[in-house]
Amino acid sequence: MSNILQEIENVLGSPEYSNEFGLIYTMRCEEALGKLLETDIQIDATITSPPYNIGKEYEKVMPVNEFTEWLISICDQVHGLTKPNGSFLLNVGYLKVDGKGKAVPITYLLWERVKFFLQQEIVWNYGAGVAARKFLSPRNEKVLWYIKNENDYTFNLDEIRDPDVKYPNQKKNGKLRCNTLGKNPSDVWQIAKVTSGKNRSSAERTNHPAQFPEDLISRMVKGFTNPGDIILDPFIGSGTTASTAIKNDRLFLGFEINPKYIPTIVDRLDGTLKELEIEKATLKLF
């Protein structure tokens, strides 16, 4: 186990699950982050999707102002734990604000009050979703890319370049105009949601009702963190952030308040480790 994982375990006690890459705890993230803030422990990045306050089975709906204050308090704790050159990738959706709007982006409730510097808003666009008759069918959410220092942060452009180049061999003065790895990706990411249903369920689908797609998290992990970094997910859910961290040689720290999802996380991460073992064994054959 790495030094930082051991330090975290010394502070928080025995985790619900652990492997060489990280730790999973069943406890309120506010409590855990508060304890870690009393130490010198710092993390490289946070990638997470908090509850949207819209009545999913794993959340209790709060008044909008109460929900906003709660979410801001989590962001403040994350800010205090993040290294000076660290990042915070926050996925947010929409909620109803009585008398104001049906689908108000949570971004509007947060942006002026978060201590991080908002580097960019990424639009996550997907195909499947709610079919609406009296309003436009929602097909996007936001990922807020926050950094602590606008002059010193991790951004691995080559790791997330878009290979879909319309004219890859176009030249100027005899030289290729395009990077051979692909073009600079835009701030609109077209990535499929994790779907459910008898005939259209995603291969990575678990029993969690609001599951992150690995393609989305993988792009964040590769683009905004480095190998060996530790990634925090205060709302680990089905374990997507942890699984993706393992696959990309990063460490993870996750919190999940609902013990119902721990077996899902354990099965998933054990499966990820087995995949890595098979890959290593296959490479040795060639």
Order of alpha helices (4+ residues) and beta strands (2+ residues): alpha-beta-beta-alpha-beta-alpha-beta-beta-beta-alpha-beta-beta-beta-beta-beta-alpha-beta-alpha-beta-alpha
